[in-house]
């Protein structure tokens, strides 16, 4: 009888312990989720000015806001003791879609580190000109173009986006006093088509009003490395080795080229098992933001 009571008590104790353990794990998951959500919401740490016109409205876009020359400005809250480094973010979308609003979390998080972040819209040539064989996938998914040239439609889309990026750089120069921009510390960046534009603008275009200090290349690429005329600009490249839209060979090729030109400040990060777009942004947002910030701050 006594042994039965002891056995029942032990069983009851085990059940209670198991319930307590399960409740503890459940509570930990809830608290972790709340903490994670709180830690990834950076909107409260920045001020955002939307739809600032950085250049005249193009005649060709009509009412298409996504192709208009507008920008959103993300500024860290509080009084900044020094001038702010500037980070231009150019959205992706294959030069036929997307918009400056699609990565608010990325821009807000980056601005929270004390950086002025500018997200731009620009003329989307392939949205208004349907050209067979001109997509990024058609030209870039299988590797570097054998002829060293993209389809003419894609070439024109990149050139047009680059022209608008230059106008955005001019706006930064003209408004540096108003927003306390450090015009000697400008990083141009983008994802996919935006990265193609950033690389083209930073490495392949001559301009004098304001200069690009750094480039952050999020899974983009150049049509031909021989286009490069500014080979000393530090380039930080992130590219997934499972990217089926823009081949990772573009990242390797550009990095090798810059190294051969004596560019010792460029860095290449290959993200293992990561594809294009969403998965790549998630990886960068979760694990690579401090690397971007350190790259910007170390290359002054």
C-alpha positions as CSV (number, residue, x, y, z in Angstrom):
1,X,0.0,0.0,0.0
2,X,2.8,2.4,1.0
3,X,4.7,1.5,-2.1
4,X,1.7,2.3,-4.3
5,X,1.3,5.7,-2.7
6,X,5.0,6.5,-3.2
7,X,4.7,5.4,-6.8
8,X,1.6,7.5,-7.4
9,X,3.3,10.6,-5.8
10,X,6.4,10.1,-8.1
11,X,4.1,9.9,-11.1
12,X,2.2,13.0,-10.1
13,X,5.5,14.8,-9.5
14,X,6.8,13.8,-12.9
15,X,3.6,15.0,-14.5
16,X,3.7,18.4,-12.7
17,X,7.4,18.8,-13.7
18,X,6.6,18.0,-17.3
19,X,3.8,20.5,-17.3
20,X,6.0,23.2,-15.8
21,X,8.7,22.4,-18.4
22,X,6.2,22.7,-21.3
23,X,4.8,26.0,-19.9
24,X,8.3,27.4,-19.5
25,X,9.3,26.5,-23.1
26,X,6.0,27.9,-24.4
27,X,6.5,31.2,-22.4
28,X,10.1,31.4,-23.6
29,X,8.9,31.1,-27.2
30,X,6.3,33.8,-26.7
31,X,8.8,36.2,-25.1
32,X,11.4,35.5,-27.7
33,X,8.9,36.2,-30.5
34,X,7.9,39.5,-28.8
35,X,11.5,40.5,-28.3
36,X,12.4,39.6,-31.9
37,X,9.4,41.6,-33.2
38,X,10.4,44.6,-31.1
39,X,14.0,44.4,-32.1
40,X,13.2,44.4,-35.8
41,X,10.8,47.4,-35.7
42,X,13.1,50.3,-36.3
43,X,10.5,52.7,-37.5
44,X,10.3,54.4,-34.1
45,X,14.0,55.2,-34.3
46,X,13.8,57.2,-37.5
47,X,12.0,60.1,-39.2
48,X,10.8,59.6,-42.7
49,X,10.1,62.2,-45.3
50,X,8.2,60.8,-48.3
51,X,7.9,61.7,-51.9
52,X,10.5,64.3,-52.1
53,X,11.1,65.4,-55.7
54,X,14.8,65.1,-56.6
55,X,14.4,66.2,-60.2
56,X,11.8,67.2,-62.7
57,X,9.0,64.8,-63.5
58,X,9.8,62.9,-66.7
59,X,7.4,63.6,-69.6
60,X,7.2,59.9,-70.4
61,X,5.8,58.5,-67.1
62,X,2.4,60.2,-67.1
63,X,0.8,59.2,-63.8
64,X,3.1,56.3,-63.1
65,X,4.6,57.3,-59.7
66,X,6.9,54.3,-59.7
67,X,8.8,55.8,-62.6
68,X,8.8,59.3,-61.3
69,X,11.9,61.0,-59.8
70,X,10.8,60.9,-56.2
71,X,12.7,59.8,-53.1
72,X,12.0,58.9,-49.4
73,X,14.5,60.1,-46.8
74,X,15.1,58.2,-43.6
75,X,16.9,60.1,-40.9
76,X,17.9,58.9,-37.4
77,X,16.0,60.6,-34.7
78,X,17.7,63.0,-32.3
79,X,20.4,65.6,-32.7
80,X,23.4,64.2,-34.6
81,X,26.8,65.5,-33.4
82,X,28.4,65.2,-36.8
83,X,27.3,65.2,-40.4
84,X,25.5,62.1,-41.6
85,X,27.0,59.6,-44.0
86,X,24.5,59.0,-46.9
87,X,23.3,55.7,-48.3
88,X,21.3,55.7,-51.5
89,X,19.2,52.6,-51.9
90,X,17.9,51.8,-55.4
91,X,15.1,49.2,-55.5
92,X,15.0,46.2,-57.7
93,X,12.3,44.9,-60.0
94,X,14.0,44.2,-63.3
95,X,13.6,47.8,-64.5
96,X,9.9,47.0,-65.0
97,X,8.5,47.1,-61.5
98,X,9.1,47.7,-57.9
99,X,9.2,50.9,-56.0
100,X,11.0,52.8,-53.2
101,X,8.5,51.6,-50.6
102,X,9.2,47.9,-50.9
103,X,12.0,47.7,-48.4
104,X,11.1,50.2,-45.6
105,X,12.4,47.9,-42.9
106,X,15.8,47.7,-44.5
107,X,16.0,51.5,-44.9
108,X,14.7,52.1,-41.4
109,X,17.1,49.7,-39.8
110,X,20.1,51.1,-41.6
111,X,19.1,54.7,-40.7
112,X,18.9,53.7,-37.1
113,X,22.7,53.3,-37.1
114,X,23.2,57.0,-37.7
115,X,23.0,57.1,-41.5
116,X,20.9,59.2,-43.8
117,X,19.2,56.6,-46.1
118,X,17.6,57.7,-49.4
119,X,15.3,55.4,-51.3
120,X,14.6,56.4,-54.9
121,X,12.1,55.8,-57.6
122,X,13.4,56.1,-61.1
123,X,12.4,55.7,-64.7
124,X,11.5,52.0,-65.4
125,X,12.3,51.7,-69.0
126,X,11.2,48.1,-69.5
127,X,7.9,48.9,-67.8
128,X,7.0,51.3,-70.6
129,X,8.9,49.5,-73.4
130,X,8.1,45.8,-73.7
131,X,11.1,44.3,-75.4
132,X,11.6,40.6,-76.0
133,X,14.8,39.2,-74.5
134,X,15.5,42.3,-72.4
135,X,14.8,41.0,-68.9
136,X,17.5,40.5,-66.3
137,X,16.7,36.7,-66.2
138,X,17.1,36.4,-70.0
139,X,20.5,38.1,-69.9
140,X,22.0,37.2,-66.5
141,X,20.7,33.9,-65.2
142,X,23.1,31.7,-67.2
143,X,26.3,33.6,-66.4
144,X,28.2,36.4,-68.1
145,X,27.1,37.3,-71.6
146,X,29.3,35.5,-74.2
147,X,29.4,38.6,-76.4
148,X,30.1,40.9,-73.4
149,X,26.9,42.7,-74.2
150,X,23.3,42.6,-72.9
151,X,20.2,42.9,-75.0
152,X,20.0,46.5,-76.2
153,X,16.7,47.0,-74.2
154,X,18.4,46.1,-70.9
155,X,21.4,48.2,-71.8
156,X,19.1,51.2,-72.3
157,X,17.2,50.5,-69.1
158,X,20.4,50.5,-67.0
159,X,21.7,53.7,-68.7
160,X,18.3,55.5,-68.0
161,X,18.3,54.3,-64.4
162,X,21.9,55.5,-64.0
163,X,21.0,59.0,-65.3
164,X,18.3,59.3,-62.6
165,X,20.8,58.0,-60.0
166,X,23.1,60.9,-61.0
167,X,20.2,63.3,-60.5
168,X,19.7,61.9,-57.0
169,X,23.3,62.4,-56.2
170,X,23.0,66.0,-57.4
171,X,20.0,66.5,-55.1
172,X,22.1,65.2,-52.2
173,X,24.8,67.8,-52.9
174,X,22.2,70.6,-53.3
175,X,20.4,69.7,-50.0
176,X,23.4,68.8,-47.9
177,X,23.1,71.9,-45.7
178,X,19.4,71.4,-45.1
179,X,19.8,67.8,-43.9
180,X,23.4,67.8,-42.6
181,X,24.6,65.3,-45.2
182,X,28.3,64.5,-45.4
183,X,28.8,64.7,-49.2
184,X,32.3,63.2,-48.8
185,X,30.8,60.0,-47.4
186,X,28.2,58.7,-49.9
187,X,27.4,55.1,-50.5
188,X,25.3,54.0,-53.5
189,X,23.5,50.7,-53.3
190,X,20.6,48.6,-54.4
191,X,19.2,45.2,-54.8
192,X,19.1,43.2,-58.1
193,X,18.3,45.8,-60.8
194,X,19.0,48.5,-58.3
195,X,22.4,47.0,-57.6
196,X,23.1,46.8,-61.4
197,X,22.3,50.6,-61.4
198,X,24.4,51.3,-58.4
199,X,27.4,49.5,-59.9
200,X,27.0,51.2,-63.3
201,X,26.7,54.6,-61.7
202,X,29.5,54.3,-59.2
203,X,32.0,52.4,-61.4
204,X,31.3,53.3,-65.0
205,X,30.2,57.0,-65.1
206,X,32.2,60.2,-65.0
207,X,30.7,63.0,-62.9
208,X,32.2,65.8,-60.8
209,X,29.4,67.4,-58.7
210,X,29.6,64.8,-56.0
211,X,31.5,61.5,-55.8
212,X,30.6,58.1,-54.6
213,X,32.7,56.8,-51.7
214,X,31.4,53.2,-51.5
215,X,29.2,50.8,-53.3
216,X,27.1,48.0,-51.6
217,X,26.1,45.5,-54.3
218,X,23.2,43.3,-53.3
219,X,23.1,40.5,-55.9
220,X,23.7,42.7,-59.0
221,X,26.3,42.7,-61.7
222,X,27.9,44.6,-64.6
223,X,27.3,44.1,-68.3
224,X,31.0,44.1,-68.9
225,X,33.8,44.8,-66.4
226,X,35.7,46.7,-69.1
227,X,33.1,49.5,-68.6
228,X,34.7,50.3,-65.3
229,X,36.6,53.6,-65.0
230,X,36.4,54.1,-61.3
231,X,38.1,50.9,-60.2
232,X,39.4,52.1,-56.8
233,X,35.9,52.6,-55.2
234,X,35.4,50.0,-52.5
235,X,32.6,47.5,-53.3
236,X,30.9,45.3,-50.8
237,X,29.1,42.5,-52.6
238,X,26.5,40.0,-51.2
239,X,25.3,37.3,-53.5
240,X,23.6,33.9,-52.9
241,X,25.1,30.9,-54.6
242,X,21.6,29.6,-55.4
243,X,20.6,32.7,-57.3
244,X,18.8,31.6,-60.4
245,X,18.0,35.1,-61.7
246,X,21.4,36.8,-61.6
247,X,24.2,34.3,-61.7
248,X,26.6,34.4,-58.8
249,X,29.4,34.5,-61.5
250,X,28.7,38.2,-61.8
251,X,29.9,38.6,-58.2
252,X,33.0,36.5,-58.6
253,X,33.9,38.2,-61.9
254,X,33.6,41.7,-60.6
255,X,35.5,41.0,-57.4
256,X,38.4,39.3,-59.3
257,X,38.5,42.3,-61.7
258,X,38.7,44.9,-58.9
259,X,41.4,42.9,-57.1
260,X,43.4,42.8,-60.4
261,X,43.1,46.6,-60.5
262,X,44.6,46.9,-57.0
263,X,41.3,47.5,-55.2
264,X,42.1,46.0,-51.7
265,X,39.1,47.5,-49.9
266,X,36.4,45.6,-51.8
267,X,34.8,42.6,-50.1
268,X,32.8,39.6,-51.5
269,X,30.3,37.7,-49.3
270,X,28.8,34.6,-50.9
271,X,25.7,33.5,-49.0
272,X,25.5,29.7,-49.0
273,X,22.2,28.2,-50.0
274,X,20.6,31.6,-50.6
275,X,18.6,32.5,-53.7
276,X,17.5,35.8,-55.3
277,X,15.3,38.5,-53.8
278,X,13.3,37.7,-50.7
279,X,15.6,35.0,-49.2
280,X,18.7,37.2,-49.8
281,X,17.1,40.3,-48.2
282,X,16.1,38.2,-45.2
283,X,19.6,36.9,-44.7
284,X,21.1,40.5,-45.0
285,X,18.5,41.9,-42.6
286,X,19.1,39.2,-40.1
287,X,22.8,38.7,-40.2
288,X,24.6,41.2,-42.5
289,X,23.5,44.7,-41.5
290,X,26.4,45.4,-39.1
291,X,28.8,44.2,-41.9
292,X,27.3,46.9,-44.1
293,X,27.6,49.6,-41.4
294,X,31.2,48.6,-40.6
295,X,32.1,48.7,-44.3
296,X,30.7,52.2,-44.6
297,X,32.3,53.5,-41.5
298,X,35.7,51.9,-42.1
299,X,36.1,53.2,-45.6
300,X,36.1,56.9,-44.8
